Amino acid sequence: MKKTIEWLRSGLAANGILLACFAFGELAMAQLPPAIMADRYLVQAERELADGDPGAAVETLNRIVALQAEHSLDIPDVFWFRRAQAAHDAGLYAVALESLVLYLENAGQGGENYRAALELYDAAELAKAEADARAAERAEAERLAAERIEALRLAAEKGGAERWAAERAEAGGLRAERAEAERLAAERAEAERLAAERAEAERLAAEEEALAAAVAAVAPEMVTIPAGRFRLGCVSGQACDEDEFPIQNVTIRDAFAVSRYEVTFAEWDACVLDGGCGGYRPDDEGWGRGTRPVINVSWEDAQSYVSWLSSRTGVQYRLLTEAEWEYVARAGSETAYSWGNGIGSNRANCDGCGSQWDGWQTAPVDSFEANRFGVHDMHGNVWEWVEDCYDDRYRRAHRNGRAWLRGNCNSRVLRGGSWSNFPRVLRAAIRGGSTTGNRYNIGGFRVAWTLTP
């Protein structure tokens, strides 16, 4: 019954028309178009289901069926499936079977609830057969009792008063036996219902556990980044480029989450194995897959991964905005790198960073220390796609931390530098841009999600 209520609620018109209709009653309803009348009946059915009266809810839904017949309303296929659920809950198995036949004929095997409809059809058919059998047994017992009483009455009329009294008592005993049998059958039915509810609860719990395990298996590890303020652009004065100006005072108003590492080959390959990411399997250049950052992916490929991950987990993932990226990369600093103005040794992967991978290939994620936000590889390893369209100067729009989505959006921003670049290209302020379909062995991405709507 809970699923039926949730469906009815999702179908309501979120405005004041229906509430006004309840205030003015049936006379006001008669003045409304058939489609709005149907919505009113959906509201009424929801209340009846919430009150534990599925039978009344089915009667109300039948009014929508009548409206369809009279006005040729376009009723979605799922209506018949939900009406069948309500009818089954009410013990109206014939109505449930009728609705399921309509759903299966209209929706076909491609229907979202096709399998569930088949299972419900089997359950309703079995329940109807059992109910019909019980009704037939009761009718037969009543017929036999009536025949026995009539025979006893005739016998009494012929003078067998004592025998009539005895057999009437026997008939009363038969009725008592029948009542006891019905009581036992009702107890058995209640026990079966409770067992079915327990089984359904266990099934739902198992599905939730499986979903949680699936999410943990495919979703990148995330880090919460607090809200705050910073200066965007070449604030260090070190090797600045023209497109790193004018410096902007940026406010990140809400906390957000970002992946602790760049998206790895293992995480990308999970998308491909699940039928996502367009089936594209990027070349790893012979360096290995697993925990190395995925490379040879375009901005469009990154969006494909984000879309798949969102649908797979139920969380709305996205790319970082350019302002968010620099906020995370700086981690509270105003130096060229989050640790200072010098590149140091073995703090990142670039051509001249002092690591074993310098200038040759990508490094596995988690090979270098995280910054103060707990995020790795914001400097070097691979360039990271962000959401913004590329512009050769900063705009006032960057001050709120949102993505710049105007101008030439065929070119999107890349940040952070890579394993093949010199140290100056790894600065927190460095900016790059490329067309959305380009794929490079120096380019990857990381993901984010918004914590506050």
N, C-alpha and C positions, 0 to 999 in steps of 0.2 A: 504493500500500500504506500510505503514511503516514496518509492520511485515514481508512482503515479502522481502523488502530490507535487513532487519536485517538477515533473513535466508540466502539470497544469499551471504552476506558478510561473514557469519560464515563458508560457504562452500569453500572459496577460498584457494588455496595453497599459504602459506605465504613464497614465495621465488621469485627469479627474473625471472623465466622461463616465466611466463605469461606476465610480463611487456615487456620482450624482444620480445615476439610474437606481441604485439601491435606495436612495433617499426618497425618490418620487414613486417607486413601485412599478408594478406591471403596466399601468397606464402609460407611464413615461417610456417604458421599454417598447411598447407598441409603436411609438413614433420614431424609433431608431432604425437605421439601416440593418439588414440581416447580419452583416459581418460583425457589427458592434453588439447586436443581440447575442451572437455566438460567443463573443468574448465575455459577455455578462454571465452566460451559462457556465463558462469555464471558471469564473470567479466563484459562482454558487457551488459548482462541483468540488472545487478545492476546499471550501468550508465544510462540505458534507464529509469529504474524506478525512479532513482534520478532526471532525467530530466522531470518527469511527463508524460512519454510515455509508459504506460503499454502495449499498443497494440504492439509496437515494441519489448518490452521485451518478450511477448508471442511468437512472431515469432522467436526470438533468442532461447528461451527455446525449441521450436519445433525442432531446429537443434540438440539439445541433444537427443530428442526422435528419430530423424532419425539416429543419431549415435548408439543409443541402438539397433535399428532394424537391422542396418548393421553389427555391431560389437559385439552384445550381451553384451553390457555394463551392469554392475550391478548398477542399479539406486535405491537409497533407497526409501522406501514407502513415506517418507515425501516430496520428490520431486513432486509427483503428487498432494499433498495437496497444496504446495506453487504455483505450476503452475496454479491450480484452482483459488487460491486467485488473482494472477496476471490477469488471464483471466476474472474473475468477475469484477475487477477494470476497465478493458478495454471494458466491455460490450460484451465480447465474451462468452455468457452464454452456448452455446453448448459445447465449448471447456472446460469450467469450469465443466460442468456436466460430460463430458467424463473422465476428470482427477479425479474427486471425486469418480466416480464408480471404477476406477482402484485403487485408494487409499483404499477405503472401502473393496474391494475384497481382496487386498493384506495384509493390516494391520489388518483387522478384528476388533472386539470389544476391543481388547487389545491395539490398536494403541493409541499413545499419543494424537493425535488430532482427535480421533474418534468422540467425541461429537461435536467439532467445525466443523468437516467435514459434519456431518448430518445437522447442522444449516446452513452452507454455501450451501449445496445441496438444501435445501428448498428455501433459498433466491434466488439462481440462477435459480431454476425451475420456481419460481414465476416471476422473472424478464424476463426470456425467454418467458414465456406465455404472459406477458404484451407486450413485444416487438413484438412478432409474431402477437398479436392482432392488435397493431398499424400498423404494416406493411400491414396486410390484409385490414384494413380500408383504408389505403392510396391507396393500389392497386385497391380496389373496387371503390373508389372515382375517381381515374384516369381512370378506365375503363368506368364508367358512363359518365365522362366528355368527353372522346374520342368518345363514342357513340353519345352523344348529339352534339358534334362538327361535326361528320360525317353526322348526320341527317340534321343539319343546312346547311352543305355544299351542300348536295343533294338538299335541298329545294332551296338554292340560285341558283343552276344550273338550276332549273326549273323556275326561274324567280322571286322567292320571295326574292329579294335582301334586302328589308327593314326588313322583318321578320328575315332574316339571320343575319343582323347587330344587331338587338335587342337581338336575342338569343345568339349571340356571346358575347354581353355585359353581358348577364345573366350568361353565362359560366365563364366569367372573374370574375363576382361576386362570383360564387361558388368557384373558385380557391382562391379568397381573403378570403372567409369564411374558407376554408380549411387551408390556411396559418395562419389565426388567431387562429384556433383551435389547430394547431400544436404549435404555440407560447405559448398558454396557457398551453398546455400539458407539454412543456419543462419547463415552470416556475414551474408547479406543481411538476415535477420530481426533479428539483433543490431544491425546498423547502423540499421535502421528503428526499433528500440526506443530506441536512444540518441538518435536524432533526435527521436522523440516526447517523450522526457524533457526534452531541451533546449527544445523548443517549449513544453512545459508550464511549465518554469521561467521562460521569458521571459514567458509569459502571466501567471503569478502576480506577477512583478516589475512588469509593466505595471499590474495591478490594484492593487498596493500603492501605486504612484506616483500612480495616479488617485485613490485614497482619500485619500492625503496632500494632494493638490491640492484635493480637495473639502472636506476638513476646514479647510484654510487659508482657503478661500473663505467658509465659513459660520460659523466659530467666532470669537467675540470674542477680541481680544488680551488675554492674561492677565498678571498681575503676581504674583510670589510674595511673600507676607506672612510674616515670621518669627514664630515663637512669642514670647510675652512676657507681661508683666503690666501692668495699668493700672487706673485707678479709673473705674468706670462711674457716670454721673450728672452732676449740675450741680456739678462740682468747681471751676468758675471763679467761682462766686458771682454771675454776670452774668445778670439777668433770669430767674431760675429759675422753673420751674413745679412744682406739687406732684407730678406723676407722674414727676419726675426724681429722686425720692428713694425709699428711703434709698440713699445712695451705697454701691456694692459694690466690693470688691477682687476683680478678675477675673483669672484665669490662663488664657491661651490656650496650651494645652500643645503643640499641634502646628502647624507651618507649614501654610498653605493658600494657594490661588490665588484672585484676584478679578479681574474684568474691569477693564482700565485705564480704560474709559469706560462710561457708561451704555449699555445695549443700544440700538442705533440702528435707525432705520426700515429701512436697507439690510439689516441682519441679520434683522430680523423678516420683511421681505418675502421673503427667501430661504427662510424656513420655510414661508411660504404657497405659494410657487412649487413647493416640494418636496412639497406635499400635507399639510403639518403645520399646527399652530396653529389647527386647526378651520376653516381657510380664512378666518379673520377678518382683514380689512384695515382697521386703525384709521384714523380721519380725522386728517389732519395739520393741520387748521384753516387750510389755505392757506399755511402757513409753509414748506413744503418737506419732503422726506423725506431720503433719502441719509444723511448723517452727523449729522442731528439726532436727539436721543434719541426713541425711540418713546414716544408718549403715548396717552391714551385706552385704556389696557390695565388690566385688573383683576388682583388677586392670582391668580385662577384662570387668566387669560390667561398670566400670567408662568409659572405651573406648566406650562401646555401647551407653552410655548416651551422650558422646561428639559427636559421629557420628550422633545420632538422632537430637541433638540440632543444629548442623551445618546445616543439611539438612532442618530442620524446619524453621530456621531463615535466612539462606543464609550467615551467618557469620562463619568463620572457627575457631571453638572452639578447645581447646586442654587442656591437663594437663600442669601444671607448670613443668619446669625443676627443678632439685634439687638445682642448683645455684640460679635460680630465687626465689624458695621457701624461701631459707635462706635470700636472699636479702630483700624480703618482710617482713619476720619474724623479722629481725633485725631493719628494718626501720631506719637505720642510726646509730644504737648502736653497741657496741662491748662487751656488758655485757651478762650475762647468759640469761636474758630475756630482752625484748625490753624496759622495764621500770627500769632495774637495775639488780644487782646480787642476790637479795633476792626475794623469791616468793611473799612476802606480803600477804595480805588478800583480798579475794574476787576479785582477778584480773583475775582468770581463774578457770576452772573446773578440779580438779585432786584429788587424795587421799592425802589431806593435804593442799589444796589451800584456805580453809576457805569459801567455798561456800555452799549453801544449797543442792547441788547435789553431793558433794564430795564423791567419791568412791562408788556411788550407781547407777548413770545413767547419760545420756547425759543431757545437758542444752539446752534450746531453743537458737537459734542463736540470737545475739544482746543482750545477757544477761550481757556482760562485756564490758568495754570500748575498743574502737578501738585503734590501735597503730598510730604512726605519719603519716602513709600512709592512714589511714582511714579504715583499714582492721581488722576484728574481729577474735578471736579464733585461732590465729596462734600458741598459746601455749595452749595445752590441748583440752578438750572436745572430739575430735576423732583424731586418727592418719590420716594423709592425704596422699593418693597415689600421686606420681609424675611420670614423664615419664621415668626417668633413670633406667637402669639396675644396680643392686646392685654390688658394689665392696668394698672390705674391706679397701680400702685406696683411697684418692683423687688422681686424675691424672691431668696432665697438660691440658688435654682437657677441664676440668671444667673452665679454666680461661676465656673462651669466653662466659660463661653463657649458653652454649648449653647442651643438654642432653647427658649423657654417654650411648652409645648404643652398647657397646662391652662387651665381656665376657659372663657370665652366665645371659642371659636375661630372663630365666625362673623365676628369682627372681628380683622383682622391689622394689624401695626404698619407704619407708614410713617415714614421718616426723611429728614432733610436739607433740607426746605423747597424752594421752587420760585421760578420767575421772577416770580410774582405776589405773593410774600410780602415783608414788611418784614424788614430785616436780623436782628432778634432771633430770627426763626423759622428762620434758617439756622444757629443755634448747633449745635455738635457734640452737645449734650445734648438737643436738642429731640426730642419724640416726638409722633406722631400715630397715629390708628387709624381704620380704615374697614372696612365689610363686604367680604367677599371678592369679590363680584361687581361692585362699583362701578368705573366707569371715569371718569377725569378728564383734562382737557387739561393738568393740572399733575402728573400721576403717571406714572412709568415704573419701571424696575428695572435692576439689574445682576446678574451671575451669579458663582458661585464653584464651586470643587471642592476636595475634601479631598485633601491630598497624602499623609497617613499614614492607612491604614485604621483 
